């Protein structure tokens, strides 16, 4: 059986978990946070979560996991069969991760965890997020899905990452930075009705309080 290492408050863990659930693949959740312990580094070389253990061995990086799951069990598809359409889904995934979630992550300590970030950091992140939103606007369709007619891995990533980016904008800048994306609100509400995402978000909510408490104690 596949083993998914991580914890339900990690958005990248949740992306892989949702893909596993969408495909109906059997897997075990192994609760752990990022670790430099030698035994964890043996399966996740950077000590990051998530990490996926298979009968052949383990590997990290959520994008690699999504590709693996699609190759290991092609149906139901989370990537289009057509090579160009598949590349466009991967392009969306990279834009969501590199140009929206990654810069927004610099503000998570203040937006979500009761910490603070410098005004300089806030000033640096805002134009980066605005540029990422503009790029996503050029690529995304939201009609009915982010890449067009079919539900894909990019929809999973959008459902999990974009609400975090939205909340960062509201809590740090007092603005809706995703407003330039027409149809986004209805789109997110629609895809969050999928059973796999409902399960992921329910587990996230159930784990959030204990996660926050552990962060407060460690801080």
C-alpha atoms as a printed R data frame, in Angstrom:
    type eleno elety resid chain resno       x      y       z
1   ATOM     1    CA   UNK     A     1   0.000  0.000   0.000
2   ATOM     2    CA   UNK     A     2   1.099  3.552  -0.670
3   ATOM     3    CA   UNK     A     3   2.065  5.637   2.364
4   ATOM     4    CA   UNK     A     4   1.669  9.409   2.322
5   ATOM     5    CA   UNK     A     5   3.846 11.203   4.875
6   ATOM     6    CA   UNK     A     6   2.878 14.649   6.098
7   ATOM     7    CA   UNK     A     7   0.081 16.319   8.010
8   ATOM     8    CA   UNK     A     8  -3.426 17.562   7.098
9   ATOM     9    CA   UNK     A     9  -2.612 21.259   7.519
10  ATOM    10    CA   UNK     A    10   0.055 21.143   4.792
11  ATOM    11    CA   UNK     A    11  -1.392 22.374   1.513
12  ATOM    12    CA   UNK     A    12   1.056 20.355  -0.606
13  ATOM    13    CA   UNK     A    13   0.244 17.225   1.385
14  ATOM    14    CA   UNK     A    14  -3.433 17.932   0.756
15  ATOM    15    CA   UNK     A    15  -2.904 18.283  -2.995
16  ATOM    16    CA   UNK     A    16  -1.426 14.788  -3.175
17  ATOM    17    CA   UNK     A    17  -4.012 13.398  -0.767
18  ATOM    18    CA   UNK     A    18  -6.861 14.784  -2.888
19  ATOM    19    CA   UNK     A    19  -5.342 13.225  -6.011
20  ATOM    20    CA   UNK     A    20  -5.123  9.842  -4.281
21  ATOM    21    CA   UNK     A    21  -8.753 10.130  -3.193
22  ATOM    22    CA   UNK     A    22  -9.910 11.219  -6.659
23  ATOM    23    CA   UNK     A    23  -8.260  8.160  -8.151
24  ATOM    24    CA   UNK     A    24  -9.638  5.847  -5.471
25  ATOM    25    CA   UNK     A    25  -6.174  4.539  -4.657
26  ATOM    26    CA   UNK     A    26  -5.599  2.794  -1.333
27  ATOM    27    CA   UNK     A    27  -3.100  4.618   0.858
28  ATOM    28    CA   UNK     A    28  -2.054  5.040   4.457
29  ATOM    29    CA   UNK     A    29  -1.502  8.436   6.029
30  ATOM    30    CA   UNK     A    30   1.632  8.684   8.161
31  ATOM    31    CA   UNK     A    31   1.428 11.811  10.290
32  ATOM    32    CA   UNK     A    32   4.736 13.654  10.398
33  ATOM    33    CA   UNK     A    33   6.128 17.130   9.933
34  ATOM    34    CA   UNK     A    34   9.292 18.166   8.130
35  ATOM    35    CA   UNK     A    35  12.227 16.510   9.813
36  ATOM    36    CA   UNK     A    36  15.989 16.315   9.660
37  ATOM    37    CA   UNK     A    37  16.013 12.929  11.364
38  ATOM    38    CA   UNK     A    38  18.260 10.489   9.489
39  ATOM    39    CA   UNK     A    39  15.479  7.932   9.053
40  ATOM    40    CA   UNK     A    40  13.212 10.535   7.434
41  ATOM    41    CA   UNK     A    41  15.974 11.994   5.260
42  ATOM    42    CA   UNK     A    42  16.429  8.467   3.908
43  ATOM    43    CA   UNK     A    43  13.009  8.708   2.233
44  ATOM    44    CA   UNK     A    44  12.675 12.506   1.822
45  ATOM    45    CA   UNK     A    45  16.162 13.858   1.008
46  ATOM    46    CA   UNK     A    46  15.313 17.479   1.927
47  ATOM    47    CA   UNK     A    47  13.353 16.419   4.990
48  ATOM    48    CA   UNK     A    48  10.217 17.966   3.498
49  ATOM    49    CA   UNK     A    49   6.603 16.889   3.477
50  ATOM    50    CA   UNK     A    50   4.869 15.407   1.695
51  ATOM    51    CA   UNK     A    51   6.720 12.220   0.922
52  ATOM    52    CA   UNK     A    52   5.206  9.221  -0.834
53  ATOM    53    CA   UNK     A    53   6.368  5.685  -0.110
54  ATOM    54    CA   UNK     A    54   5.625  3.028  -2.720
55  ATOM    55    CA   UNK     A    55   6.449 -0.694  -2.848
56  ATOM    56    CA   UNK     A    56   9.486  0.229  -4.963
57  ATOM    57    CA   UNK     A    57  10.740  3.033  -2.691
58  ATOM    58    CA   UNK     A    58   9.947  6.573  -1.628
59  ATOM    59    CA   UNK     A    59  10.247 10.040  -3.152
60  ATOM    60    CA   UNK     A    60   9.335 13.634  -2.384
61  ATOM    61    CA   UNK     A    61   8.051 16.720  -4.288
62  ATOM    62    CA   UNK     A    62   4.311 16.964  -4.808
63  ATOM    63    CA   UNK     A    63   4.526 17.536  -8.569
64  ATOM    64    CA   UNK     A    64   6.514 14.317  -8.937
65  ATOM    65    CA   UNK     A    65   3.878 12.512  -6.881
66  ATOM    66    CA   UNK     A    66   1.054 13.764  -9.088
67  ATOM    67    CA   UNK     A    67   2.891 12.564 -12.187
68  ATOM    68    CA   UNK     A    68   3.598  9.201 -10.572
69  ATOM    69    CA   UNK     A    69  -0.026  8.652  -9.575
70  ATOM    70    CA   UNK     A    70  -1.187  9.432 -13.110
71  ATOM    71    CA   UNK     A    71   1.269  6.943 -14.595
72  ATOM    72    CA   UNK     A    72   0.624  4.287 -11.956
73  ATOM    73    CA   UNK     A    73  -3.165  4.505 -12.360
74  ATOM    74    CA   UNK     A    74  -4.217  6.464 -15.457
75  ATOM    75    CA   UNK     A    75  -7.952  6.312 -14.717
76  ATOM    76    CA   UNK     A    76  -9.683  8.421 -13.688
77  ATOM    77    CA   UNK     A    77  -7.493 10.920 -15.464
78  ATOM    78    CA   UNK     A    78  -6.103 13.992 -13.724
79  ATOM    79    CA   UNK     A    79  -4.118 15.020 -16.808
80  ATOM    80    CA   UNK     A    80  -5.440 15.258 -20.372
81  ATOM    81    CA   UNK     A    81  -4.465 12.541 -22.826
82  ATOM    82    CA   UNK     A    82  -3.302 15.090 -25.389
83  ATOM    83    CA   UNK     A    83   0.368 16.048 -24.925
84  ATOM    84    CA   UNK     A    84  -0.143 19.795 -25.404
85  ATOM    85    CA   UNK     A    85  -3.186 19.941 -23.115
86  ATOM    86    CA   UNK     A    86  -1.233 17.957 -20.530
87  ATOM    87    CA   UNK     A    87   1.619 20.468 -20.746
88  ATOM    88    CA   UNK     A    88  -0.851 23.332 -20.196
89  ATOM    89    CA   UNK     A    89  -2.088 21.659 -17.011
90  ATOM    90    CA   UNK     A    90   1.506 21.374 -15.790
91  ATOM    91    CA   UNK     A    91   2.034 25.035 -16.701
92  ATOM    92    CA   UNK     A    92  -0.945 25.987 -14.543
93  ATOM    93    CA   UNK     A    93   0.424 23.908 -11.686
94  ATOM    94    CA   UNK     A    94   3.758 25.696 -11.846
95  ATOM    95    CA   UNK     A    95   2.154 29.152 -11.983
96  ATOM    96    CA   UNK     A    96  -0.031 28.329  -8.984
97  ATOM    97    CA   UNK     A    97   2.911 27.033  -6.982
98  ATOM    98    CA   UNK     A    98   5.811 29.278  -8.016
99  ATOM    99    CA   UNK     A    99   4.133 32.627  -8.623
100 ATOM   100    CA   UNK     A   100   1.210 32.570  -6.183
101 ATOM   101    CA   UNK     A   101   1.639 30.100  -3.323
102 ATOM   102    CA   UNK     A   102   5.404 30.500  -2.959
103 ATOM   103    CA   UNK     A   103   5.470 34.321  -2.607
104 ATOM   104    CA   UNK     A   104   2.334 34.243  -0.430
105 ATOM   105    CA   UNK     A   105   4.095 31.727   1.841
106 ATOM   106    CA   UNK     A   106   6.505 34.457   2.936
107 ATOM   107    CA   UNK     A   107   3.528 36.138   4.645
108 ATOM   108    CA   UNK     A   108   2.029 33.045   6.295
109 ATOM   109    CA   UNK     A   109   3.684 33.701   9.693
110 ATOM   110    CA   UNK     A   110   1.685 36.905  10.127
111 ATOM   111    CA   UNK     A   111  -1.395 35.966   8.126
112 ATOM   112    CA   UNK     A   112  -2.067 32.659   9.873
113 ATOM   113    CA   UNK     A   113   0.271 31.963  12.792
114 ATOM   114    CA   UNK     A   114   0.283 35.059  14.975
115 ATOM   115    CA   UNK     A   115   3.787 36.109  13.990
116 ATOM   116    CA   UNK     A   116   4.978 39.120  12.060
117 ATOM   117    CA   UNK     A   117   6.820 39.866   8.849
118 ATOM   118    CA   UNK     A   118   8.703 43.003   7.931
119 ATOM   119    CA   UNK     A   119   7.223 45.843   5.938
120 ATOM   120    CA   UNK     A   120   9.957 45.262   3.398
121 ATOM   121    CA   UNK     A   121   8.809 41.688   2.904
122 ATOM   122    CA   UNK     A   122   5.218 42.846   2.479
123 ATOM   123    CA   UNK     A   123   6.345 45.411  -0.077
124 ATOM   124    CA   UNK     A   124   8.300 42.770  -1.998
125 ATOM   125    CA   UNK     A   125   5.556 40.153  -1.997
126 ATOM   126    CA   UNK     A   126   2.673 42.288  -3.208
127 ATOM   127    CA   UNK     A   127   3.936 43.017  -6.755
128 ATOM   128    CA   UNK     A   128   5.043 39.397  -7.060
129 ATOM   129    CA   UNK     A   129   1.521 38.231  -6.195
130 ATOM   130    CA   UNK     A   130  -0.062 40.748  -8.551
131 ATOM   131    CA   UNK     A   131   2.161 39.509 -11.357
132 ATOM   132    CA   UNK     A   132   1.240 35.905 -10.541
133 ATOM   133    CA   UNK     A   133  -2.472 36.714 -10.515
134 ATOM   134    CA   UNK     A   134  -2.137 38.394 -13.918
135 ATOM   135    CA   UNK     A   135  -0.320 35.334 -15.289
136 ATOM   136    CA   UNK     A   136  -2.990 32.995 -13.942
137 ATOM   137    CA   UNK     A   137  -5.658 35.198 -15.486
138 ATOM   138    CA   UNK     A   138  -4.066 34.704 -18.897
139 ATOM   139    CA   UNK     A   139  -4.065 30.916 -18.510
140 ATOM   140    CA   UNK     A   140  -7.120 29.962 -16.448
141 ATOM   141    CA   UNK     A   141 -10.568 29.409 -17.913
142 ATOM   142    CA   UNK     A   142 -12.804 28.445 -14.953
143 ATOM   143    CA   UNK     A   143 -15.353 27.190 -17.505
144 ATOM   144    CA   UNK     A   144 -16.124 24.844 -15.964
145 ATOM   145    CA   UNK     A   145 -12.587 23.936 -14.842
146 ATOM   146    CA   UNK     A   146  -9.328 25.822 -14.692
147 ATOM   147    CA   UNK     A   147  -7.939 24.193 -17.840
148 ATOM   148    CA   UNK     A   148 -11.221 23.865 -19.714
149 ATOM   149    CA   UNK     A   149 -13.711 21.022 -19.920
150 ATOM   150    CA   UNK     A   150 -12.016 18.407 -17.731
151 ATOM   151    CA   UNK     A   151 -11.195 18.265 -14.027
152 ATOM   152    CA   UNK     A   152  -7.437 17.978 -13.616
153 ATOM   153    CA   UNK     A   153  -4.634 18.102 -11.083
154 ATOM   154    CA   UNK     A   154  -4.521 21.861 -11.649
155 ATOM   155    CA   UNK     A   155  -8.031 22.140 -10.201
156 ATOM   156    CA   UNK     A   156  -6.899 20.303  -7.079
157 ATOM   157    CA   UNK     A   157  -3.990 22.695  -6.656
158 ATOM   158    CA   UNK     A   158  -6.206 25.730  -7.293
159 ATOM   159    CA   UNK     A   159  -8.801 24.579  -4.754
160 ATOM   160    CA   UNK     A   160  -6.151 24.203  -2.059
161 ATOM   161    CA   UNK     A   161  -3.655 27.008  -2.807
162 ATOM   162    CA   UNK     A   162  -5.847 29.887  -3.983
163 ATOM   163    CA   UNK     A   163  -7.895 30.286  -0.778
164 ATOM   164    CA   UNK     A   164  -4.615 30.707   1.110
165 ATOM   165    CA   UNK     A   165  -3.449 33.374  -1.333
166 ATOM   166    CA   UNK     A   166  -6.832 35.102  -1.053
167 ATOM   167    CA   UNK     A   167  -6.673 35.129   2.747
168 ATOM   168    CA   UNK     A   168  -3.117 36.474   2.701
169 ATOM   169    CA   UNK     A   169  -4.285 39.392   0.577
170 ATOM   170    CA   UNK     A   170  -7.148 40.191   2.894
171 ATOM   171    CA   UNK     A   171  -5.224 39.832   6.148
172 ATOM   172    CA   UNK     A   172  -1.985 41.527   5.124
173 ATOM   173    CA   UNK     A   173  -3.095 44.121   2.590
174 ATOM   174    CA   UNK     A   174  -6.794 44.425   3.375
175 ATOM   175    CA   UNK     A   175  -7.614 43.715  -0.257
176 ATOM   176    CA   UNK     A   176  -8.882 40.935  -2.473
177 ATOM   177    CA   UNK     A   177  -5.828 40.357  -4.646
178 ATOM   178    CA   UNK     A   178  -7.620 37.656  -6.647
179 ATOM   179    CA   UNK     A   179 -10.408 40.026  -7.712
180 ATOM   180    CA   UNK     A   180  -9.023 40.309 -11.274
181 ATOM   181    CA   UNK     A   181  -9.893 36.627 -11.839
182 ATOM   182    CA   UNK     A   182 -13.524 36.634 -13.056
183 ATOM   183    CA   UNK     A   183 -15.594 33.639 -12.047
184 ATOM   184    CA   UNK     A   184 -13.101 32.461  -9.431
185 ATOM   185    CA   UNK     A   185 -15.487 32.546  -6.484
186 ATOM   186    CA   UNK     A   186 -18.159 30.429  -8.179
187 ATOM   187    CA   UNK     A   187 -15.503 28.100  -9.535
188 ATOM   188    CA   UNK     A   188 -13.991 27.439  -6.101
189 ATOM   189    CA   UNK     A   189 -17.395 26.840  -4.559
190 ATOM   190    CA   UNK     A   190 -18.252 24.406  -7.345
191 ATOM   191    CA   UNK     A   191 -15.141 22.260  -7.213
192 ATOM   192    CA   UNK     A   192 -15.056 22.203  -3.416
193 ATOM   193    CA   UNK     A   193 -18.222 20.086  -3.644
194 ATOM   194    CA   UNK     A   194 -16.211 17.147  -4.969
195 ATOM   195    CA   UNK     A   195 -16.109 14.356  -2.346
196 ATOM   196    CA   UNK     A   196 -12.309 14.103  -2.379
197 ATOM   197    CA   UNK     A   197 -11.875 17.804  -1.633
198 ATOM   198    CA   UNK     A   198 -14.621 17.733   0.990
199 ATOM   199    CA   UNK     A   199 -12.724 14.941   2.766
200 ATOM   200    CA   UNK     A   200  -9.442 16.862   2.551
201 ATOM   201    CA   UNK     A   201 -10.916 20.079   3.918
202 ATOM   202    CA   UNK     A   202 -12.774 18.253   6.696
203 ATOM   203    CA   UNK     A   203  -9.530 16.603   7.817
204 ATOM   204    CA   UNK     A   204  -7.771 19.969   7.575
205 ATOM   205    CA   UNK     A   205 -10.317 21.631   9.860
206 ATOM   206    CA   UNK     A   206 -10.209 18.747  12.328
207 ATOM   207    CA   UNK     A   207  -6.419 19.040  12.609
208 ATOM   208    CA   UNK     A   208  -6.051 22.811  12.531
209 ATOM   209    CA   UNK     A   209  -6.617 23.589  16.218
210 ATOM   210    CA   UNK     A   210  -4.119 21.021  17.493
211 ATOM   211    CA   UNK     A   211  -1.609 22.209  14.890
212 ATOM   212    CA   UNK     A   212  -2.011 25.836  15.970
213 ATOM   213    CA   UNK     A   213  -1.703 24.852  19.624
214 ATOM   214    CA   UNK     A   214   1.539 22.998  18.949
215 ATOM   215    CA   UNK     A   215   2.933 26.029  17.113
216 ATOM   216    CA   UNK     A   216   2.003 28.313  19.997
217 ATOM   217    CA   UNK     A   217   3.702 25.988  22.467
218 ATOM   218    CA   UNK     A   218   6.836 25.685  20.357
219 ATOM   219    CA   UNK     A   219   6.930 29.476  19.871
